[in-house]
Amino acid sequence: MATATTPYTEKTDEQKAICEMVHQFADEQIIPNAEHYDHEDEFPEPIVEQMKELGLFGVTIPEEYGGMGLDLTTYAMIVEELSRGWISISGIVNTHFIGSYLLMKFGTDEQKHKYLPRMATGEIRAAFSLSEPELGSDVAAIKTAAKKVDSTGDRPAEYEINGTKMWVTNGLRSSVVFVLVRTDPGAEPKHRGLTCFIAEKEPGVAQNTGDYQGFNVPPQIKKLGYKGVESTELVFDGYRTPADSILGGEEAGLNRGFAQMMDALELGRVNVAARGVGIAQRALELALKYSQERRAFGKPIAEHQAIQFKLADMATQVEAARLLTQRAARLKDAGERSDIEAGMAKLFASEAGRFCVEESFRIHGGYGYSKEYEIERLYRDAPLLLIGEGTSEIQRMVIGRKLLQRHKI
Ligand SMILES: Cc1cc2nc3c(=O)[nH]c(=O)nc-3n(C[C@H](O)[C@H](O)[C@H](O)COP(=O)(O)OP(=O)(O)OC[C@H]3O[C@@H](n4cnc5c(N)ncnc54)[C@H](O)[C@@H]3O)c2cc1C
């Protein structure tokens, strides 16, 4: 029966079919294998190969380029299911998804034709890089710089990039990196002097040579959680890239990178929010199961009211986080303003992820501290969501600032 308002969680038949497929994929392929890849900190190549076959690298890429042409709302549902399995898997598609969005929204026709068909199949994968060793939240302070160099012989006009980037997810195995660098050192305000380049390299190669010389990838950073997917520095040392590798072309894209990346980050926030929902959902499932199996004081711990209250709080957080995430995605899909909503979804769902994982961990008692139990991995994975795509403090700043803009008196 139709309700007065359409619930945000209502799915179309297509969305239901895709979510069921990804849910099953997570149950059968991701969850049983995550422990191994997490423990070894090994890239889950066989899982990624299957994701390519399922078309998961081209979910939002238009059909004319070989993708599925689905919207952000459906993508968020898929990310929730993947993250319910293991957030590192969603990390492998996330930066790729942001890269394809940047191309679809700002790329030239030539750039779209060059990359999107191979990105849709997962043949090449994308990373995106804003952060540097000395900055993350303060994007406008980026120091890595690109300078136009005189073209020699028959080479087209080029830019030379120098500097170091930090925390690049998929930094080693990607073939293209959407990298934000400074092209106008004197720009005021500073964010007006930044440009996004589509920097190419050999995937899996630490020291690039030939056309990609000067693009180096140091060994991956060792992390608390979020294992299996690599996070690396990128060192640009005299790396040369054609002027037409500027996102949108030199004329339209030079010094426009900040706005392009901020637009993409709004999408990235919905994506991280969906990850928060996925990990919170899994933590709840584990708590529901464990609390009915474990007995204390003569009955299953689920029959103690204190445990039921924890389950109730967790389930409420999961639902609220899912609603906020779906709402932000639907507004963005409808072309409506969604900056506050994406910030709220990211803030709430990432904190809900941390909360639910910690509550589930408590319900597991001593076993939660053991590597034999899945909740131990979730406990190490969840904090990342508080940091990536803008910390909780930065989300509050964005929400607060935008609220005052919308309600100026
Ligand atoms: C595993 C992992 C993967 C990542 N992947 C990527 C990636 O693929 N690409 C990429 O570009 N980046 C990536 N990042 C980087 C991430 O986006 C940054 O870590 C994040 O933006 C925070 O920046 P920071 O670490 O420099 O912290 P800082 O900006 O130094 O902040 C430190 C603390 O100060 C607070 N703070 C900063 N400014 C303010 C302020 N004005 N008011 C109040 N509090 C403030 C922050 O909230 C935080 O608590 C990744 C990070 C991790 C850990």
The ligand as an ORCA input file, in Angstrom:
! r2SCAN-3c Opt
* xyz 0 1
  C      43.564      5.566      4.955
  C      43.428      6.943      4.386
  C      43.141      7.080      3.031
  C      43.083      8.367      2.463
  N      42.877      8.491      1.099
  C      42.992      9.707      0.524
  C      42.944      9.845     -0.925
  O      42.733      8.879     -1.659
  N      43.158     11.079     -1.441
  C      43.398     12.168     -0.667
  O      43.574     13.252     -1.210
  N      43.434     12.074      0.689
  C      43.237     10.868      1.299
  N      43.303     10.758      2.663
  C      43.612     11.926      3.463
  C      42.422     12.477      4.224
  O      41.530     13.085      3.339
  C      42.990     13.456      5.269
  O      43.685     12.684      6.237
  C      41.889     14.270      5.932
  O      41.355     15.195      5.022
  C      42.413     15.035      7.163
  O      43.559     15.741      6.847
  P      44.870     15.622      7.764
  O      45.117     14.181      7.999
  O      45.953     16.395      7.114
  O      44.470     16.281      9.109
  P      44.560     17.852      9.471
  O      43.935     18.645      8.401
  O      45.957     18.158      9.841
  O      43.653     17.900     10.757
  C      44.094     17.435     12.041
  C      42.993     17.653     13.048
  O      42.672     19.053     13.107
  C      41.294     19.245     12.820
  N      41.129     20.503     12.085
  C      41.779     20.917     10.956
  N      41.360     22.119     10.603
  C      40.427     22.504     11.506
  C      39.610     23.664     11.676
  N      39.657     24.678     10.811
  N      38.769     23.710     12.728
  C      38.679     22.664     13.600
  N      39.424     21.543     13.505
  C      40.277     21.460     12.453
  C      40.874     18.046     12.005
  O      39.478     17.828     12.081
  C      41.674     16.953     12.678
  O      41.008     16.544     13.839
  C      43.290      9.492      3.279
  C      43.534      9.338      4.643
  C      43.598      8.091      5.192
  C      43.893      7.960      6.662
*
